[in-house]
């Protein structure tokens, strides 16, 4: 598998992963039985199995719809496919929220049975947790057993075992996870709560100080919840209010969930590697700016043609045209596949 060759002090991701993976014992196996129609279910069973050990080699068997075992021994091909499918599956898990390519960890009270709404307490007033009717003990109990830890462990295991990372975390969350400078500004559209987003839009749209005061007064309850209620002295203060609210929404209100996620990322010492080499691992964790295109995919493959003037050469160039048309049709979403599907199939 090819890893992004971004380096810091001449250290590449491949170098670091090679060092981390040296701890894996090829003589011991952690087994996974996976149905492609429900990757999450099989992954959850495997990671929760008493015999699972992240230091063991991963052995994957796929099953078809009839439940017949598909041969899974081909030099790690099934393992890499499983890990790729699993990382893609994580996008839809309820522990994540936000835009498709800028997701962040969110507290899921419904998913872990905690009374109340975590968005009701401020990071600047921790005692508000009790006032909101949230049982702190339940939160910590859930943090030991919930999905946040498992998702973090899945990501760490995938990368160290030669698979991909999620490639959809928000830059703001990634900077928080790695302890790097948090100079990335969140965006109002990252707020998925309609009421809160509408409040921020109104505040950010204020054209005069009087309008800003009126907006802040109308939304005082929400701003107080986030710990950013203040009396603006200039119109530009609206951006400080918006920034502090977004920081609270993405990071501080989700403190317990993020901490448990980091605990999972610590599997195989991956969290430590993230903190030490944040820029190197950014392409594994955050969305890439460059999107896979038909042109890029076309250039990955080297065409081997027969001798010029031969009948086979004529037929091969004809087929080559069909292949390039197929890539274009796939890029235009006309084939029912994605360019990522083709790349995964071609590279095993």
Residue pairs with C-beta under 8 A, 6 or more apart in sequence:
1 80
1 162
1 163
1 347
3 12
3 13
3 14
3 17
4 13
4 283
4 284
5 12
5 13
5 14
6 12
6 13
6 279
6 280
6 282
6 283
7 280
8 277
8 279
8 280
11 277
11 280
12 280
13 277
13 280
13 281
13 283
13 284
16 273
16 277
16 280
16 281
17 159
17 160
17 162
20 160
20 268
20 269
20 270
20 273
21 160
21 161
21 162
23 55
23 268
23 269
24 55
24 56
24 57
24 160
24 161
25 55
25 56
25 57
26 57
27 57
28 53
28 55
28 56
28 57
29 56
29 57
29 58
29 59
30 46
30 49
30 51
30 52
30 53
30 54
30 56
30 57
30 58
30 59
31 46
31 49
31 51
31 59
31 60
31 61
32 42
32 43
32 45
32 46
32 58
32 59
32 60
32 61
32 82
33 42
33 45
33 46
33 61
33 63
33 69
34 42
34 43
34 46
34 60
34 61
34 62
34 63
34 82
34 85
35 41
35 42
35 62
35 63
35 64
35 65
36 62
36 85
37 65
39 82
39 85
39 86
39 89
40 86
40 89
40 93
43 82
43 86
43 89
43 154
44 150
46 52
47 150
47 153
47 154
47 157
48 150
54 153
54 156
54 157
54 160
54 267
54 268
55 268
57 161
58 79
58 82
58 83
58 157
58 161
59 72
59 79
60 72
60 78
60 79
60 81
60 82
61 69
61 70
61 72
61 78
62 69
62 70
62 72
62 78
62 81
62 82
63 69
63 70
64 70
70 78
72 78
74 348
75 348
76 162
77 348
79 161
79 162
79 163
80 162
80 163
80 348
81 344
81 348
82 163
83 157
83 158
83 161
83 162
83 163
83 164
84 163
84 164
84 344
86 154
86 158
86 163
87 154
87 155
87 158
87 163
87 164
87 165
87 166
87 167
90 96
90 151
90 154
90 155
90 166
90 168
91 100
91 103
91 166
91 168
93 147
93 151
94 106
94 108
94 110
94 111
94 147
95 105
95 106
95 108
95 111
95 147
95 148
95 151
95 257
95 261
96 103
96 104
96 105
96 106
96 168
97 103
97 104
97 105
97 106
97 192
98 104
98 106
98 170
98 190
98 192
98 250
99 189
99 190
100 168
101 168
101 287
102 168
102 169
102 170
102 171
102 187
102 190
102 287
103 168
103 169
103 170
103 173
104 169
104 170
104 172
104 173
104 190
104 250
104 251
104 254
105 148
105 173
105 254
105 257
105 258
105 261
106 254
106 257
107 118
107 119
107 253
107 254
107 256
107 257
108 147
108 257
109 115
109 116
109 117
109 118
109 134
111 146
111 147
112 138
112 142
112 146
112 147
113 138
113 142
114 134
114 135
114 138
114 139
114 142
115 133
115 134
115 135
115 138
116 132
116 133
116 134
117 132
118 134
118 253
118 254
118 256
119 193
119 225
119 249
119 253
120 128
120 132
120 134
120 225
121 128
121 129
121 131
121 132
121 134
121 225
121 253
122 128
122 224
122 225
122 226
122 227
122 248
122 252
123 227
123 248
123 252
123 253
123 255
124 227
125 227
129 136
129 139
130 136
139 256
140 256
143 149
143 256
143 257
143 259
143 260
144 260
146 260
148 257
148 258
148 260
148 261
148 264
149 260
149 261
149 263
149 264
150 264
151 261
151 264
152 260
152 261
152 262
152 263
152 264
152 265
152 266
152 267
153 264
153 265
153 267
154 264
155 165
155 166
155 264
155 265
155 270
155 285
156 264
156 265
156 266
156 267
156 268
156 270
156 271
157 267
157 268
158 164
158 165
159 165
159 270
159 281
159 284
160 267
160 268
160 270
164 284
165 281
165 283
165 284
165 285
166 284
166 285
167 283
167 284
167 285
167 286
167 287
167 288
168 286
168 287
169 177
169 285
169 286
169 287
170 186
170 190
170 250
170 286
171 184
171 286
172 182
172 184
172 185
172 186
172 250
172 251
173 250
173 251
173 258
174 278
174 282
174 285
174 286
175 181
175 182
175 183
175 184
175 278
176 182
176 251
176 258
177 258
177 261
177 262
177 265
177 271
177 274
177 285
178 274
178 275
178 278
179 275
179 278
180 278
185 243
185 246
186 243
186 246
186 247
186 249
186 250
187 246
188 197
188 200
188 201
188 204
188 242
188 246
189 197
190 246
190 249
190 250
191 197
191 200
191 246
191 249
193 249
195 222
196 222
196 245
196 249
199 215
199 218
199 219
199 222
199 223
200 242
200 245
200 246
202 215
202 218
202 219
203 212
203 215
203 216
203 219
203 238
203 241
203 242
204 238
204 239
204 242
206 212
206 214
206 215
206 235
206 238
207 235
208 235
209 232
209 233
209 234
209 235
212 232
212 235
212 237
212 238
213 231
213 232
215 238
216 223
216 229
216 230
216 231
216 232
216 241
220 229
223 229
223 230
223 241
223 245
226 244
226 245
226 248
226 249
226 253
227 244
227 248
227 252
228 241
228 244
228 245
228 248
230 237
230 240
230 241
232 238
232 241
251 258
262 271
265 271
265 274
266 272
273 281
274 281
274 285
290 296
292 339
292 340
292 343
293 331
293 339
294 324
294 327
294 328
294 330
294 331
294 339
297 327
297 339
297 342
297 343
298 324
298 327
300 343
300 346
301 346
303 320
305 313
305 316
305 317
305 320
306 312
306 313
306 316
307 313
326 335
327 339
327 342
329 335
330 337
330 338
330 339
330 342
331 339
